[in-house]
Amino acid sequence: MNVIGQVTQNAAQRGAAAIARARALTPILSNAAPRIDAANQLPDDVLAAMYDANIFRLLVPRDFGGDELEPADYVQCVEAVAIGNGSAAWCMNQGSGCSMSAAYLEAPVAAKVLGVREGVIAWGQLRGSKAVVVDGGYRVTGRWQFCSGGRHATWIGGHCHVVERDGSLRKDPDGSVIERTMLLPKAVVGMEDDWQVFGLRGTGSNTFYVNDVFVPDDHSLRRDTDVERRQAGNLYRFTTNNMYSSGFSFVAMGIARAMLDDFIAVAREKSPAMAGIPLRDNNRVQFEVAHADVQLRAARNHLIQTLREIWDVVRGTHPMPIEQRVKIRTAATYGIHVARSVAETVWNESGATAIFDANPFERRYRDIHTVTQQAQGRSAHFENVGNWMLGGNVNLRFI
């Protein structure tokens, strides 16, 4: 076998092993789901199981002990975790996207931050945060909302605008203000306990803040730029946004798959009051089950196949062509919308069974409808892509 064939085989073996580890977590996470919601975070025993499975390090370079999975394998790991629990899968995907920072850091810093078993970065939305240039680095002040997984993270990534010594904002040659991420040890960061929400309660997506904290220059990075990329692996030719959109799509589809499978189990036994026949014998239910199943399988397989095809494209073409980025965006957004539709079908056909905490639908219904409120699920993505397909400009920030 030649070198390329050996590398491919090794990648396939790593992918299969990671998927198996993720699937082994499914029953653990499902059993822990009530505790995850009640705690507003992932409990220690759940985290320990996820750390043992290397589940937060699937996109970390192999140089630092990660799996550096191909995207098509990675999203199947997300799916398995989401079948167990949506909050755990959300934290996994958010932390994994953040972990791609290792590709943009100097090796000693990457090893310190992400080369350890429990190394996890969490970050949130930029809201007027700033990094003032000083000798050796930056003085950082800011607040970041929606820091999913921040309660168990070891580092917080603060996205900032850079303020030069003369008070001006650092800009690209085209005049756009740049965003730079500052890596802050969790111990120096304050947290506001403001995550009281409808669904995905266990993500603990609180607001974090710092005031005038020094960050060394080598603990900062600019994501998704060739200038600062230090890892040559094919994975890092995908942007963090490519991976976030694909992963969150599989969070939604994993939740929907769990709801559908649980509904099938219930429908085989349930005879609704005043219905006259068991659910399994109801022609409408039979249609809805088959239709939901094929919709979900089609959306799932489409995104996996898209990621596999683009993996081969970027092996020989860099940066990723806009056409390929568009394909990921549409497939990922479509998957989220299909998952929501399947969840609605299950909820409607489950009747009163769906509303009780003790049954397997209520929490997942809340979780999937929280997933769809996040930016990755917006219908406006189709408008952006459609405009590009019809000859207009595409907003690259959203693909």
VENLIN-V473692 format. One record per residue. RES is the residue in one small letter. SS is DSSP state (h for helix, s for strand, l for the rest). PSI is psi in radians with two decimals (NA if undefined). NEAR is the number of other ideal C-beta (glycine too) atoms within 8 Angstrom. Layout:
RES|SS|PSI|NEAR / RES|SS|PSI|NEAR
//
This chain:
m|l|2.33|4 / n|l|3.04|5 / v|h|-0.76|5 / i|h|-0.73|6 / g|h|-0.69|8 / q|h|-0.75|9 / v|h|-0.75|8 / t|h|-0.77|8 / q|h|-0.78|9 / n|h|-0.72|8 / a|h|-0.73|10 / a|h|-0.69|8 / q|h|-0.73|8 / r|h|-0.73|12 / g|h|-0.81|13 / a|h|-0.69|9 / a|h|-0.70|8 / a|h|-0.73|15 / i|h|-0.72|12 / a|h|-0.73|8 / r|h|-0.72|12 / a|h|-0.73|15 / r|h|-0.52|8 / a|h|-0.39|8 / l|h|-0.35|16 / t|h|-0.92|12 / p|h|-0.57|7 / i|h|-0.80|11 / l|h|-0.66|14 / s|h|-0.76|11 / n|h|-0.52|6 / a|h|-0.07|12 / a|h|-0.79|11 / p|h|-0.67|8 / r|h|-0.63|9 / i|h|-0.80|17 / d|h|-0.80|11 / a|h|-0.60|6 / a|h|-0.22|9 / n|l|0.49|9 / q|l|2.99|10 / l|l|2.13|15 / p|l|2.82|10 / d|h|-0.70|5 / d|h|-0.58|7 / v|h|-0.80|14 / l|h|-0.73|11 / a|h|-0.73|8 / a|h|-0.68|10 / m|h|-0.67|14 / y|h|-0.75|11 / d|h|-0.55|6 / a|l|0.06|10 / n|l|0.53|12 / i|l|-0.38|13 / f|l|-0.02|12 / r|l|0.40|13 / l|l|-0.40|13 / l|l|0.13|14 / v|l|2.45|15 / p|l|2.56|12 / r|h|-0.44|9 / d|h|-0.43|6 / f|h|0.42|12 / g|l|0.14|6 / g|l|3.08|14 / d|l|-0.42|11 / e|l|0.94|10 / l|l|2.70|14 / e|l|2.50|12 / p|h|-0.67|14 / a|h|-0.53|12 / d|h|-0.71|13 / y|h|-0.81|17 / v|h|-0.48|15 / q|h|-0.50|12 / c|h|-0.76|16 / v|h|-0.77|16 / e|h|-0.80|14 / a|h|-0.74|14 / v|h|-0.71|18 / a|h|-0.59|18 / i|h|-0.61|11 / g|h|-0.87|15 / n|l|2.27|13 / g|h|-0.71|17 / s|h|-0.72|14 / a|h|-0.72|17 / a|h|-0.67|17 / w|h|-0.82|15 / c|h|-0.71|14 / m|h|-0.87|15 / n|h|-0.69|15 / q|h|-0.84|13 / g|h|-0.60|15 / s|h|-0.74|15 / g|h|-0.75|12 / c|h|-0.61|13 / s|h|-0.28|16 / m|h|-0.17|15 / s|h|-0.53|16 / a|h|-0.47|15 / a|h|-0.20|13 / y|h|0.07|12 / l|l|2.70|13 / e|l|2.56|7 / a|h|-0.80|9 / p|h|-0.64|6 / v|h|-0.77|11 / a|h|-0.71|16 / a|h|-0.67|9 / k|h|-0.75|7 / v|h|-0.77|14 / l|h|0.06|14 / g|l|0.27|11 / v|l|2.76|7 / r|l|-0.75|5 / e|l|0.27|7 / g|l|2.03|13 / v|l|2.32|13 / i|s|2.42|16 / a|s|2.49|16 / w|s|2.93|11 / g|l|-2.84|13 / q|s|2.48|7 / l|s|2.23|10 / r|l|1.28|8 / g|l|0.28|6 / s|l|2.61|14 / k|s|2.61|11 / a|s|1.93|16 / v|s|2.20|9 / v|s|2.23|8 / v|s|3.06|8 / d|l|2.17|3 / g|l|-0.05|5 / g|s|-2.30|10 / y|s|2.66|14 / r|s|2.11|10 / v|s|2.32|17 / t|s|2.28|10 / g|s|2.99|13 / r|s|2.43|9 / w|s|2.10|17 / q|s|2.84|9 / f|s|0.78|8 / c|s|1.34|15 / s|l|2.30|13 / g|l|0.15|16 / g|l|-0.45|14 / r|l|-0.56|10 / h|l|-0.07|10 / a|l|2.64|13 / t|l|-0.35|10 / w|s|2.55|13 / i|s|2.25|16 / g|s|2.04|13 / g|s|1.88|17 / h|s|2.25|13 / c|s|2.68|15 / h|s|2.45|13 / v|s|2.20|12 / v|s|2.04|11 / e|l|2.97|9 / r|l|-0.46|4 / d|l|0.09|4 / g|l|-0.10|5 / s|l|2.79|6 / l|s|2.40|8 / r|l|2.36|10 / k|s|2.78|8 / d|l|2.89|7 / p|l|-0.47|4 / d|l|0.03|4 / g|l|-0.06|5 / s|l|2.46|6 / v|s|2.29|8 / i|l|2.81|10 / e|l|2.27|9 / r|s|2.45|13 / t|s|2.23|14 / m|s|2.22|14 / l|s|2.06|15 / l|s|2.24|14 / p|s|2.43|8 / k|h|-0.58|9 / a|h|-0.40|4 / v|h|0.05|7 / v|l|2.38|11 / g|s|2.70|6 / m|s|2.36|10 / e|s|2.21|8 / d|l|1.35|5 / d|l|0.35|6 / w|l|1.25|10 / q|l|1.79|3 / v|l|3.06|8 / f|l|-0.87|5 / g|l|3.05|13 / l|l|0.70|13 / r|h|-0.58|10 / g|h|-0.06|14 / t|h|-0.33|13 / g|l|0.79|13 / s|l|1.14|13 / n|s|3.02|12 / t|s|2.36|12 / f|s|2.71|16 / y|s|2.68|11 / v|s|2.79|13 / n|s|1.88|5 / d|s|0.92|6 / v|s|2.36|10 / f|s|2.35|8 / v|s|2.10|15 / p|s|2.65|8 / d|h|-0.65|8 / d|h|-0.05|7 / h|h|0.38|10 / s|s|2.76|14 / l|s|2.79|10 / r|l|1.96|12 / r|l|2.69|10 / d|l|0.60|6 / t|l|2.37|8 / d|l|-0.56|6 / v|l|-0.65|5 / e|l|-0.06|8 / r|l|2.23|9 / r|l|-0.12|8 / q|l|2.29|10 / a|l|-0.06|3 / g|l|2.62|9 / n|h|-0.58|8 / l|h|-0.65|13 / y|h|0.16|11 / r|h|-0.18|8 / f|l|2.51|10 / t|l|2.84|9 / t|h|-0.62|10 / n|h|-0.64|9 / n|h|-0.77|12 / m|h|-0.66|16 / y|h|-0.86|12 / s|h|-0.77|13 / s|h|-0.78|16 / g|h|-0.78|15 / f|h|-0.51|16 / s|h|-0.70|17 / f|h|-0.38|18 / v|h|-0.85|15 / a|h|-0.80|17 / m|h|-0.56|17 / g|h|-0.75|16 / i|h|-0.80|18 / a|h|-0.71|16 / r|h|-0.75|12 / a|h|-0.73|14 / m|h|-0.77|17 / l|h|-0.78|14 / d|h|-0.69|8 / d|h|-0.64|11 / f|h|-0.73|13 / i|h|-0.75|9 / a|h|-0.71|8 / v|h|-0.76|12 / a|h|-0.48|13 / r|l|-0.38|9 / e|l|-0.42|6 / k|l|2.41|9 / s|l|1.78|6 / p|l|2.56|7 / a|l|2.34|3 / m|l|0.07|4 / a|l|-0.54|8 / g|l|-0.46|3 / i|l|2.68|6 / p|l|2.69|10 / l|h|-0.67|13 / r|h|-0.37|8 / d|h|0.01|5 / n|l|2.12|10 / n|h|-0.66|5 / r|h|-0.77|7 / v|h|-0.74|11 / q|h|-0.79|9 / f|h|-0.84|8 / e|h|-0.68|10 / v|h|-0.85|12 / a|h|-0.73|8 / h|h|-0.77|9 / a|h|-0.71|13 / d|h|-0.82|9 / v|h|-0.61|8 / q|h|-0.83|11 / l|h|-0.73|15 / r|h|-0.70|8 / a|h|-0.79|9 / a|h|-0.73|14 / r|h|-0.90|12 / n|h|-0.58|8 / h|h|-0.78|11 / l|h|-0.71|16 / i|h|-0.81|11 / q|h|-0.67|9 / t|h|-0.78|11 / l|h|-0.66|14 / r|h|-0.75|10 / e|h|-0.73|9 / i|h|-0.52|14 / w|h|-0.74|12 / d|h|-0.60|8 / v|h|-0.85|11 / v|h|-0.25|13 / r|h|-0.56|7 / g|h|-0.05|5 / t|l|2.14|7 / h|l|2.39|6 / p|l|2.97|5 / m|l|2.23|14 / p|l|2.62|8 / i|h|-0.67|10 / e|h|-0.68|6 / q|h|-0.66|11 / r|h|-0.69|13 / v|h|-0.73|13 / k|h|-0.72|11 / i|h|-0.79|15 / r|h|-0.83|14 / t|h|-0.72|11 / a|h|-0.69|14 / a|h|-0.80|14 / t|h|-0.71|16 / y|h|-0.73|11 / g|h|-0.72|16 / i|h|-0.74|16 / h|h|-0.68|11 / v|h|-0.75|14 / a|h|-0.74|17 / r|h|-0.73|14 / s|h|-0.74|10 / v|h|-0.74|14 / a|h|-0.70|15 / e|h|-0.73|8 / t|h|-0.84|11 / v|h|-0.79|16 / w|h|-0.82|11 / n|h|-0.73|6 / e|h|-0.27|12 / s|h|-0.32|12 / g|h|-2.53|6 / a|h|-0.37|6 / t|h|-0.56|10 / a|h|-0.40|12 / i|h|-0.17|6 / f|l|2.36|8 / d|l|-0.59|6 / a|l|-0.27|3 / n|l|2.84|11 / p|l|0.32|7 / f|l|-0.70|14 / e|h|-0.85|10 / r|h|-0.76|13 / r|h|-0.60|13 / y|h|-0.77|13 / r|h|-0.73|11 / d|h|-0.81|13 / i|h|-0.55|17 / h|h|-0.23|12 / t|h|-0.66|13 / v|h|-0.79|18 / t|l|-0.24|11 / q|l|-0.23|6 / q|l|2.81|8 / a|h|-0.55|5 / q|h|-0.36|11 / g|h|0.11|13 / r|l|2.38|7 / s|l|-0.42|7 / a|h|-0.34|7 / h|h|-0.65|12 / f|h|-0.60|9 / e|h|-0.76|8 / n|h|-0.82|13 / v|h|-0.75|13 / g|h|-0.67|8 / n|h|-0.74|10 / w|h|-0.74|12 / m|h|-0.50|7 / l|l|0.20|6 / g|l|0.03|4 / g|l|-3.06|6 / n|l|2.59|5 / v|l|2.44|11 / n|l|1.84|7 / l|h|-0.35|7 / r|h|-0.43|4 / f|h|0.18|10 / i|l|NA|14
//
